[in-house]
Amino acid sequence: MWTRQHYLWILLVLLLVCIAIQTFVAHQASDKLTGHLRFTVSQQHLFPTLRNMWAGLHPKSSLSGNQDAWLLHTQSTAELAKEGHADSLWKHVDESMNISTSHQTRKVPPGKLLGPQNRNQPGYPDSLVLRHPAQAISPGTDKRLVNAPTRNVPINATCSSKSHVVFLKTHKTASSTILNILYRYGESRNLTFALPLNRHSQLFYPYPFATHFVEGIASRSVKEFHIICNHMRFRKSEVAKVMPKDSFYFSILRNPVAMMESIFIYYKSIPAFHKAHSLDDFLDNNRVKYNASVAGNHYAHNILAFDFGFENNIAENATDFEQSASMAIAAIERDFHLILISEYFDESMVLLKHALCWSLEDVVSFKLNSRSERSRCSLLPSTAEKIKRWNSLDWRIYLHFNTTFWHKVDSLVGQEQMRKEMYELRELQGKLARTCLRDGGAVDPSQVKDTSLKPFQYGAAVIQGYNLNPYIDKHTKTRCQRLITPELQYTERLYTQQFPNLSAKPYVGSKKMAPHHHHSERSGLKGTALDREAIRRSS
């Protein structure tokens, strides 16, 4: 006689047959479409009723006794959703998200070195920028992979977001944009920043970092710092005294050729560049024009190595060059979890998102402290070769970490997922621009309407800014404003929030200046007794 158990066994067999047929059909279809797209079946969605019946028949079975294990995926997803920071801005962007396939595919033969295209970089020879030998990223060709923006659920659902972060902010590498990302992330979560002492914008750069350069250290008014990201000359032993042991260390590099062109324009007033008629003029006569002992001239020679705390005045033909380069690379490998590459900024942000277990909204950005096209100069191939020889240590460091960057992409994200998330990131950025910006993009400083959002101008560079869309609601305006607030103004605001009593006092310095002046790249340790004492204690 048939019992209830018999019927359930028959039902189970039929379900398994159906699943087998469905899997076979799906494999056939996917092979025609992609040749390799996998089909997966979610037990959570297909078997809820069967699971309950089975548990009822076998109350002491391992399946019934391990409900938490069965529901692990669902619970993890729900917890991540609760941790999300959805608001009207992201809701507006999501509702208006339309997938576009207008991107052009760029075919890259394996191992070929290509120059940056459509990356707003100064012109220089194609052979100067390393490109990953894998196929070029073309989100439009992977439309089938894009169902919805990857909002608050990272690939690895078991990871937990990191909130202890050390970012070495290097010069002219898109680091101001990353600073804004970190500022926004920390401010929205009430995290504490290790800000420069005495309302400076830099951690007493170019002096090697010391703990007492941080506001709140001497007074012991801060119990825990979450993020440190202002300009410093890196010294791991001192940074480790300020930041928790589980801190994530990362930085960003830029091709030294393009970076030298940018530095020459931005720091034209330093002694090494001041009398040079052109970058070629400086490179041809650097033995005369460059004096390492003169303050400020460190910008002109191996600035990446200098920022990482290494000796920068070393020539390519020096007997100890190879040893110095190898030691510098080994030290960076040891002290930093991740090194990003400016030429591949979108890829870098997706990689950073995975490394920190953040969301795409956390790493989306607008370019900050970026020059207008009219203040950029194209470089001849001969000039590029001179730069590589002059900044040979930087060049060697860049070549090494350009390679390791792509290893990180392959191991942490994967090429297919990288293409998918880059597409989503660019779509999100485009929608944010249409939501937040009055002009749809960056404008010259003379066109910035709100003076509080006008970026600081320095050297011969024309630094662009943004205008807010006047027709957005108050809450959306707050989020949009964070995206476009320049570095100096944002640093000042965070200082005021963290140290309201100190910020209420007049600025202590040799000369009372407007905030954007005394926080410039020139700001450091000039003129005040407090600053001189900080230097003395660090030496």
Sequence and secondary structure as in RCSB ss.txt:
>XXXX:A:sequence
MWTRQHYLWILLVLLLVCIAIQTFVAHQASDKLTGHLRFTVSQQHLFPTLRNMWAGLHPKSSLSGNQDAWLLHTQ
STAELAKEGHADSLWKHVDESMNISTSHQTRKVPPGKLLGPQNRNQPGYPDSLVLRHPAQAISPGTDKRLVNAPT
RNVPINATCSSKSHVVFLKTHKTASSTILNILYRYGESRNLTFALPLNRHSQLFYPYPFATHFVEGIASRSVKEF
HIICNHMRFRKSEVAKVMPKDSFYFSILRNPVAMMESIFIYYKSIPAFHKAHSLDDFLDNNRVKYNASVAGNHYA
HNILAFDFGFENNIAENATDFEQSASMAIAAIERDFHLILISEYFDESMVLLKHALCWSLEDVVSFKLNSRSERS
RCSLLPSTAEKIKRWNSLDWRIYLHFNTTFWHKVDSLVGQEQMRKEMYELRELQGKLARTCLRDGGAVDPSQVKD
TSLKPFQYGAAVIQGYNLNPYIDKHTKTRCQRLITPELQYTERLYTQQFPNLSAKPYVGSKKMAPHHHHSERSGL
KGTALDREAIRRSS
>XXXX:A:secstr
   HHHHHHHHHHHHHHHHHHHHHHHHHHHHHHTSS      HHHHSHHHHHHHHHH TTSHHHHTHHHHTHHHH
HHHHHHHH    HHHHHHHHT             TT      SS      GGGS   SS    GGGGGGG SS  
 S  SSTT      EEEE  TTSSHHHHHHHHHHHHHHTT  B  BGGG SSSSTTSB  GGGBTTTTTT  S  
 EE S  B  HHHHHHHS TT EEEEEE  HHHHHHHHHHHTTTSHHHHT SSHHHHHHTHHHH  TTSTTGGGG
S HHHHHTTS     TTSTTHHHHHHHHHHHHHHH SEEEEGGGHHHHHHHHHHHHT  HHHH     S B GGG
     HHHHHHHHHHTHHHHHHHHHHHHHHHHHIIIII HHHHHHHHHHHHHHHHHHHHHHBSSSS B GGG S 
GGG     TT  B B  B TTS HHHHHHHHHHH  HHHHHHHHHHHH HHHHTS   SSS   HHHHTSTT SS
 S HHHHHHHHHH 
